[in-house]
Amino acid sequence: MSLFEEVKEAVLCALAIRRFRDYQPQAVSYRRLQRWLDQFSGVDRQDALHMLSHVEYFTEKRIQLSLVSLNRTLLRVLRARGLDYTQVIYIQIDEAGSSSPVVLHTLRNLSGLAQRKCPLVDGKDVRQIADLTTEMGEGAIVYVDDFIASGDQFLDARNFVSQVINGNFPEFVVVPCICEEGFSTISREGIEVVPGLVHERAARPLHGYCADFDHGARERLIEWSRERFADDYYEGLGYKRLATSVVLCTNAPDTTPLVLRGSAEARFEGVFPRFNDLAVED
């Protein structure tokens, strides 16, 4: 490695540590970054570091500001349609792996939902949802989450809820970041998505439709992933091979490529391990 390349790597590492310093499952440090990079050789090392600079990172503050802003806009629209705050029902999607309950709790505190007397309901409490919507007759249903990828998990839970909604209740989902696949899937169900960022395929370095990453580098990293994570059903590209490059400070989505997330099975240490990727200490 030339002196120029060494300096460039040091600068990129320093920037990465500053950007990802609040990643909660495991702090991103210089030592961990070097251990990650040392698993690559030659040009793959440079490609991996370049890919890291393309990560769309959501700090806790960014998530909170987005939630509050999006919700404020939605409430303004609903008020213009003649709805009172008490007719806006917020429902948490309490599926395994979903952060919706935590996100709704955060939004409740930051946006004063309790003071506005907006009903907050657990998606599993079908009796309360049925009774509320029957009593109101009309209003709006609002789901909240911090990230939606394919939309499969969200729709599985939502379809369970929708069966007990009685009356005229258009549905909305407030989310700081959603993949374009999830946006399309959910919109086709007649649910209005209120997003902060739509994560396009063209913005994902390891996605075939990526237009913002060197083609040669992408092909090398994809082939590297296929060889390294051959036993993984999705060839190391994340759930449904979505190859997303969004990481939240609270956790990396399961659509994150294993080259970033890591894999205990493949004995590969990543930059953004999920909580369930970390070894439990006695």
C-alpha positions in Angstrom: 0.0 0.0 0.0 1.4 3.4 -1.0 1.8 6.3 1.4 -1.1 8.1 -0.3 -3.4 5.0 0.1 -2.4 4.7 3.8 -3.2 8.3 4.5 -6.5 8.0 2.6 -7.4 4.9 4.6 -6.6 6.6 7.9 -8.8 9.6 7.0 -11.7 7.4 5.9 -11.4 5.4 9.1 -11.4 8.5 11.2 -14.5 9.8 9.5 -16.2 6.4 9.9 -15.5 6.3 13.6 -16.9 9.8 14.0 -20.1 9.0 12.0 -20.8 5.7 13.7 -19.6 6.4 17.2 -23.1 5.9 18.7 -23.8 2.5 17.1 -25.4 0.7 20.1 -24.9 -3.0 19.6 -21.1 -2.5 19.5 -19.2 0.8 19.3 -17.3 1.3 16.1 -13.6 1.9 17.0 -10.4 2.1 15.1 -9.3 -1.3 16.3 -12.5 -2.9 15.1 -12.3 -1.1 11.8 -8.8 -2.4 11.3 -9.8 -6.0 12.2 -12.6 -5.7 9.6 -10.3 -4.4 6.9 -7.6 -7.0 7.6 -10.1 -9.6 6.4 -9.8 -8.3 2.9 -6.8 -8.2 0.6 -5.5 -6.0 -2.1 -8.1 -3.9 -3.9 -11.0 -5.5 -2.0 -9.8 -3.7 1.1 -10.2 -0.3 -0.7 -13.5 -1.3 -2.2 -14.9 -2.3 1.3 -13.8 1.0 2.8 -15.3 2.9 -0.1 -18.6 1.0 0.4 -18.6 1.9 4.1 -18.6 5.6 3.1 -21.9 5.0 1.2 -23.7 3.9 4.3 -26.8 6.0 5.1 -26.6 6.3 8.9 -29.5 7.3 11.2 -28.5 8.6 14.6 -31.0 8.7 17.4 -31.4 12.5 16.9 -32.0 12.1 13.2 -34.7 9.4 13.8 -36.4 11.6 16.4 -36.4 14.8 14.3 -37.7 12.9 11.3 -40.5 11.3 13.4 -41.6 14.6 14.9 -41.5 16.4 11.6 -43.4 13.8 9.6 -46.0 13.4 12.3 -46.6 17.1 12.5 -47.1 17.3 8.8 -49.5 14.3 8.8 -51.6 15.8 11.7 -51.8 19.1 9.8 -53.2 17.2 6.8 -55.7 15.2 8.9 -56.9 18.4 10.7 -57.4 20.0 7.3 -59.6 17.0 6.4 -61.8 17.8 9.4 -60.5 15.2 11.9 -59.8 15.9 15.5 -56.7 14.6 17.3 -58.9 12.2 19.3 -59.9 10.5 16.0 -56.3 9.7 15.1 -55.5 6.2 16.3 -51.8 5.3 16.6 -51.1 1.6 16.4 -47.8 -0.2 17.3 -46.8 -3.2 15.2 -45.6 -5.6 17.9 -44.1 -8.3 15.7 -40.8 -10.1 16.5 -37.9 -7.9 15.6 -40.0 -4.8 15.2 -39.0 -1.5 16.8 -42.5 -0.1 16.4 -43.4 -0.1 20.1 -40.2 1.8 21.0 -40.7 4.3 18.2 -44.3 5.0 19.1 -43.3 5.5 22.7 -40.7 8.0 21.5 -43.2 9.8 19.3 -45.7 10.0 22.1 -43.3 11.8 24.3 -41.8 14.1 21.7 -45.0 15.1 20.0 -47.4 15.3 23.0 -49.8 12.6 21.7 -51.1 11.9 25.2 -51.8 15.6 25.7 -53.7 15.7 22.4 -55.6 12.7 23.6 -54.7 10.6 20.5 -55.5 6.9 21.2 -52.4 4.7 21.3 -53.2 1.0 20.8 -51.2 -2.3 20.7 -51.8 -4.0 17.3 -52.5 -7.2 19.1 -55.4 -5.7 21.1 -58.0 -6.4 18.4 -60.9 -5.9 20.9 -59.8 -2.4 21.7 -59.3 -1.5 18.0 -62.7 -2.9 17.1 -64.4 -1.0 19.9 -62.6 2.3 19.2 -63.3 2.3 15.5 -66.9 1.2 16.0 -67.5 4.0 18.5 -65.8 6.7 16.3 -67.2 5.6 12.9 -64.5 7.6 11.1 -61.0 8.8 11.7 -57.4 7.7 10.7 -55.1 4.8 11.6 -51.4 5.7 11.9 -48.7 3.0 12.1 -45.1 4.1 13.1 -41.7 2.5 12.7 -38.2 3.6 12.1 -37.3 1.5 9.1 -39.2 -0.7 6.6 -37.5 -2.8 4.0 -39.6 -5.2 1.9 -42.8 -4.3 3.8 -43.6 -8.0 4.3 -43.4 -8.0 8.1 -45.3 -4.7 8.3 -48.2 -6.0 6.1 -48.4 -9.3 7.9 -49.1 -7.4 11.2 -51.3 -4.8 9.5 -53.5 -7.3 7.7 -54.3 -8.8 11.1 -55.3 -5.4 12.4 -57.3 -4.3 9.4 -59.8 -7.2 9.8 -61.2 -5.6 12.9 -61.4 -1.9 11.8 -65.0 -0.8 11.6 -65.9 2.4 9.7 -64.1 4.9 7.5 -60.5 4.9 8.6 -57.8 5.6 6.0 -54.4 4.2 7.0 -51.0 5.9 7.1 -47.5 4.7 8.1 -45.0 7.2 9.4 -41.4 6.0 8.9 -38.1 7.9 8.8 -36.7 5.5 6.2 -38.3 3.0 3.8 -37.0 1.0 0.9 -38.5 1.6 -2.5 -39.7 -2.0 -2.5 -41.6 -1.5 0.7 -43.0 1.8 -0.4 -44.5 0.2 -3.5 -45.8 -2.9 -1.7 -47.5 -0.9 1.1 -48.9 1.7 -1.3 -50.6 -1.0 -3.4 -52.6 -1.9 -0.3 -54.1 1.6 -0.2 -51.9 2.7 2.8 -50.4 6.1 2.5 -46.7 6.1 3.3 -45.3 9.3 5.0 -41.6 8.8 4.6 -38.5 10.7 5.6 -36.2 9.0 3.1 -37.1 6.5 0.4 -34.0 4.2 0.1 -33.7 3.6 -3.6 -32.0 0.5 -5.1 -29.7 2.9 -7.1 -28.2 4.1 -3.8 -27.1 0.6 -2.5 -23.5 -0.2 -3.4 -24.1 -4.0 -3.6 -27.4 -3.8 -5.5 -27.5 -4.6 -9.2 -29.3 -1.3 -9.9 -26.8 0.8 -8.1 -25.7 3.9 -10.1 -23.6 5.6 -7.4 -20.8 3.1 -6.9 -18.0 1.9 -9.2 -19.3 -1.1 -11.3 -16.1 -3.0 -11.0 -15.9 -2.6 -7.3 -19.5 -3.7 -6.9 -18.9 -6.8 -8.9 -15.8 -7.7 -7.0 -17.5 -7.3 -3.6 -20.6 -9.2 -4.7 -18.4 -12.1 -5.9 -16.4 -11.9 -2.7 -19.6 -12.2 -0.7 -20.9 -15.1 -2.7 -17.7 -17.0 -2.0 -17.3 -16.0 1.6 -21.0 -16.5 2.6 -21.8 -19.3 0.2 -23.8 -21.1 2.9 -26.1 -18.1 3.5 -29.4 -18.4 1.6 -29.2 -14.9 0.3 -25.5 -15.1 -0.6 -24.6 -12.5 2.0 -26.7 -9.7 0.5 -29.3 -9.6 3.2 -33.0 -10.6 3.3 -34.4 -11.1 -0.2 -31.0 -9.8 -1.5 -32.1 -6.2 -0.9 -28.5 -5.3 0.0 -29.6 -2.2 1.8 -27.0 0.4 3.0 -29.1 2.0 5.7 -27.9 1.4 9.3 -29.7 2.7 12.4 -27.9 3.5 15.6 -30.1 1.0 17.4 -29.4 -1.9 15.1 -28.6 -2.9 11.5 -31.5 -4.3 9.5 -31.4 -7.9 8.4 -31.3 -6.6 4.9 -27.8 -5.4 5.6 -25.1 -7.2 3.5 -23.0 -9.6 5.7 -19.8 -7.8 4.5 -21.0 -4.9 6.7 -22.9 -6.8 9.3 -20.6 -9.8 9.8 -21.3 -13.5 10.2 -20.5 -15.7 13.2 -21.1 -18.8 11.0 -18.6 -17.6 8.4 -16.2 -16.4 11.1 -16.3 -12.9 9.6 -16.3 -9.8 11.8 -18.4 -7.0 10.6 -18.6 -3.3 11.4 -22.3 -3.3 12.3 -23.2 -6.6 14.0 -26.8 -6.9 15.2 -27.4 -7.5 18.9 -28.2 -11.2 18.2 -24.9 -11.5 16.3 -22.8 -10.7 19.4 -21.5 -13.4 21.7 -23.0 -13.5 25.1 -20.4 -13.2 27.9 -20.7 -15.3 31.1 
